[in-house]
Structure formats: structure tokens, C-alpha cells
Amino acid sequence: MWLKILEFLDVSRSCYHKWISCDPSGRTLANYELDTAIPRIDKASRQTYGSPRMRDVLVSEGLNCSPTRVERRMKATRIRAKAKLKFRVSTDSQHSRPVSANIIDRDFKPAEPDKVWLTDITYIATGEGWLYLATVTDAYFRKVVGR
């Protein structure tokens, strides 16, 4: 079958065998190196690196390449940076519900332990979704007493 393909393309058998037996070029080997490094870096960055930052990491790893070449290799491997989503504010301070009285009045240095506890909540992006972290701190010891 391949003989018919060679005949159709007007390529001699000797030319085909010579092409098959030759070693890959330096550019092909370098592209292979980039094509294996780029997906690894992309996964490590959680698909957030575009070509400029991708190139910076490649250069720091010793793979010297131009910015346009990194762009081409990223296109060839179908890798694109995910657009960063706008931060959504989740706190509503302008509500009509009652607010607790401020009995501490910003005095965060109590005279004895277990008199003033401070709380905070934050959320952390993980590979599985959002992780919420809430802590309780004793203002006297300035140590976390619960989480």
C-alpha cells in the first residue's frame, strides 16, 4: 500500500528509505523537549500561565527559546491560559438587619484570658473546589484556640 502512496506523491523508494533512516533534526528534538515541558508546567500552574510566564519558567529550567516559539508550541499542544475570573464580593455591609454592639471598642489587649475572642473566616481555592477556614483566637494569648 505504501508503494502506491509513494507513487501517487511522486517520491522514489530510495528517497523514502533515506528519509526514514535519518536522525531527527535539532529543531525537532528541541520542539519535543518543549512539547513535554509545556504541559507539565501548565499542569503545575493550574492552567494560569500564558506564554510570557511559561517562557520565564522554561528559561529558568535551562530551555532557551523565544517568546514567539513558546506561543507556537503552546498552540501546537493546544494549551491556553484560563482567564482569571473577577473576584466576587460576598460581604453585604449595607443591610437593614440589627448589628451587635461594639463592646470591645477596638481594645484588643484584655487584662486576662478568655475575655476577648476574635474570629475570622476565609476561603482557599483547591483543586477540588473551595475550602473554608474559620478560626477563633484568644486576644490575650494571641493564639488560635479553635478552628
N, C-alpha and C positions, 0 to 999 in steps of 0.2 A: 504494500500500500504506500509506504513512504517513497518508493521509487516513482510512483505516479505523481506524488506531490512535488518531488524534485523536478520531474519532467515538466509539470504544469508551471512551476516557478522559474523554469529555465536555469536550474542550478545543477552543475555537474556533481557526480557522486564523489569524486576526489575532493572537490571544494567542500562539500558537506562533511566528509570524514575529517578533513583538516580542521574545520570549524569546531566539530565535536571534540576533537582531541586536544585543542589548545586550552591553556590555563585561563581562568577569568582575569580580566584586567584589574589594575589597581583601583580604578574608579568603581568597578563592580564590587570589589571586596570592601571598599570604604562605604559604599552605599549599604551593603549588607550589615556592616557594623552599626551604621546609623539606624537602619531599619529594625535592628534588635534592641538598640539602646533607647530609642524614642518611645516605644510602647511601655518599656519598663519605667522610664521617668514619668510618663503620662499617668501610669497607674499610681506611682508613689505620690504624685502631686494631686491626686483625686481629680484628674482631668481639668486642672485650673491653669496650667501653663500654656501660653501661646508661644509662637516661635522665638520671640526675643529671650524670654526666660528659659525656654528649652535650650537655646543655643548657649546661654551662660552656663547651664549645668553640663552640657556636652563638653564645652571648653574646659571646665573645671575637672572633668573626668579624663582629659587628655585627647579628646576627639576634636581636632581643629577643623572648623567648617564655617562657611559664610552664612549670614542670615538668610539669604535667598535659597541657599541649598537646604537649610533646615526647613524652610517653608515648603519647598518641593517635596522633600522626603515625608513631611507630615501629611501633605496632600496625598502622596502615593500610598501611605499607610492608613489613610482616612481618619486621621486624628485631628480633632479640633478642641480648643479650649471651651469649656462651658462658660456661658455668660454669667457673671455674678448677679444674683438676684438682689433687688433692692431690699434693704433692711426694713422690716415691718415693725412699727412701734406697737407694743402690746399693752402699754400702760395708759389708762384713761384717768388723768388727774382732774379733768373738768366734769365731774359728775355731781349729782344732787343728793347723793346719799350722805348720811352723817359720818363725820370723821372723828376718830378717837382723840381725846385730849392729849396735849403735849406735856406730860408730867415730868419728863426728863429735862426739858428746856435746854438741850444740847450740852448738858453736863455729863460727859462720858467718863468721869472719874469718881465712881462711887466710893464710899468710905469702907464698905465691907462686901464680901462676895454674895452672890445670889440676890442682889438687889436690882441690878440692871442687866437685862439680857438683850442682845442685839441680834436681829435676824437678817438674812439676805437669801435671795433665790436667783439663780442664773440658769441658763441652758447652754448646752455644749453640743455642737454638731458632731455626730459619729457616723460611721459607715452604715449603721443600722437605723439611723434616724436621730431625733433629738433626745438628749439625755438631760434631765432636770436635776439640779443640785441645790438643796436648801440647807443652810447651816444656822446654828444657834451659838452665839458667842457670849461668854460671861465678860462684861466690860471691866470687872475688877481684875481678873487674871489675864484678860485679852487672849484667851484660848477658846478654841471651839469645844463646846460641851455636848453638842449633838449634831447629827446630820441625817 
